[in-house]
């Protein structure tokens, strides 16, 4: 494992033997911490016929794993006063947890469970949720204006498409599509794990 200080920051960057990049920033004056996994894939990496698959996959992560139901995932964090969430952009996807410092180890374990053991359950239910998001895009003018802008900047390119995809492409996505995309993009060399707050580095 290689370590190096981050320039002009109170952070250390390490590269694990499996290729995952780890960034640690200790803030001992806090009583909380945030841990996140940033994956170098987003809507800008998608083929046109699968537009929206990164965002769809982000939704499916939280529907249950090999060891926890969707409810158990949320309860493991929220019963301790924390938050488990995710978001997708054009060039990355992030899954993160915010907790009190005393519960950070649980938060990191749940993050690992979500990213490694997701069963991608409730495909049709989550498809409907995403389709509702697509249908309501014009309800948030600033987001809609941004989508129109990037479409003009990058016409006929993945970066110019909405992060959520289109009604047509999301309606056609299958479980096999999701699994194949996950296996091809969610690799250690594409992942960055970061922790900021009060934590025990060795633990």
Residue pairs with C-beta under 8 A, 6 or more apart in sequence:
1 14
1 15
1 16
1 17
2 14
2 15
3 12
3 13
3 14
4 12
4 13
4 14
5 11
5 12
5 13
6 12
6 13
6 23
9 25
10 25
10 26
10 27
11 23
11 24
11 25
11 196
12 23
12 24
12 25
13 21
13 22
13 23
13 24
14 21
14 22
14 23
14 24
15 21
15 22
16 22
16 188
18 188
19 187
19 188
19 189
19 191
20 188
20 189
20 191
20 192
20 193
21 191
21 192
21 193
22 192
22 193
22 194
22 195
23 192
23 193
23 194
23 195
24 194
24 195
24 196
24 199
24 201
25 194
25 195
25 196
25 197
26 197
26 198
26 199
26 201
27 196
27 197
27 198
28 198
29 198
30 101
30 197
30 198
31 100
31 101
31 198
32 98
32 99
32 100
32 101
32 197
32 198
33 98
33 99
33 100
33 101
33 104
33 107
33 195
33 196
33 197
33 198
33 199
34 96
34 97
34 98
34 99
34 195
34 196
34 197
35 96
35 97
35 104
35 107
35 108
35 111
35 193
35 194
35 195
36 94
36 95
36 96
36 97
36 111
36 193
36 194
37 94
37 95
37 96
37 111
37 115
37 191
37 192
37 193
38 92
38 93
38 94
38 191
38 192
38 193
38 194
39 92
39 93
39 94
39 95
39 185
39 186
39 190
39 191
39 192
40 91
40 92
40 185
40 190
40 191
40 192
41 54
41 92
41 93
41 185
41 186
41 190
42 54
42 88
42 89
42 90
42 91
42 92
42 93
42 163
43 51
43 52
43 54
43 55
43 88
43 89
43 90
43 158
43 159
43 161
43 162
43 163
43 165
44 90
44 91
44 158
44 159
45 54
45 91
45 158
45 185
46 52
46 53
46 54
46 158
46 161
46 165
47 158
48 158
48 161
48 169
49 169
49 172
50 165
50 169
50 173
50 177
50 181
51 158
51 161
51 162
51 165
51 166
51 169
51 170
52 130
52 134
52 162
52 163
52 164
52 165
52 166
52 169
52 170
52 173
53 165
53 169
53 173
53 177
53 178
53 181
54 88
54 93
54 163
54 181
54 185
55 88
55 130
55 163
55 164
55 165
56 126
56 127
56 130
56 165
56 170
56 173
56 178
57 93
57 120
57 178
57 181
57 182
58 86
58 87
58 88
58 93
58 95
59 126
59 129
59 130
60 118
60 120
60 121
60 122
60 123
60 126
60 178
61 86
61 95
61 114
61 115
61 118
62 70
62 73
62 74
62 84
62 86
62 114
63 70
63 118
63 119
63 120
63 121
63 122
63 125
63 126
64 70
64 73
64 118
64 119
64 121
64 122
65 73
65 113
65 114
65 116
65 117
65 118
65 119
66 117
66 119
67 113
67 117
68 76
68 110
68 113
70 121
70 122
73 84
73 110
73 113
73 114
74 84
76 106
76 110
77 83
77 84
77 97
77 99
77 103
77 106
77 107
77 110
78 84
80 99
80 100
80 103
80 106
81 99
81 100
81 103
82 97
82 98
82 99
82 100
82 103
82 107
83 97
83 98
83 99
84 96
84 97
84 107
84 110
84 111
84 114
85 95
85 96
85 97
86 93
86 94
86 95
86 96
87 93
87 94
88 94
88 163
89 163
90 150
90 158
90 159
90 163
95 111
95 114
95 115
96 111
97 107
97 108
97 110
97 111
98 107
99 106
99 107
101 197
101 198
101 199
104 195
104 197
104 199
105 203
108 195
115 186
118 182
120 175
120 178
120 179
120 182
123 175
123 178
127 170
127 171
127 173
130 164
130 165
130 170
131 167
131 170
131 171
133 164
134 162
134 164
134 165
134 166
134 167
134 170
135 167
137 143
137 144
137 147
137 162
137 164
138 144
147 162
150 159
150 160
151 160
151 161
152 160
153 159
153 160
154 160
164 170
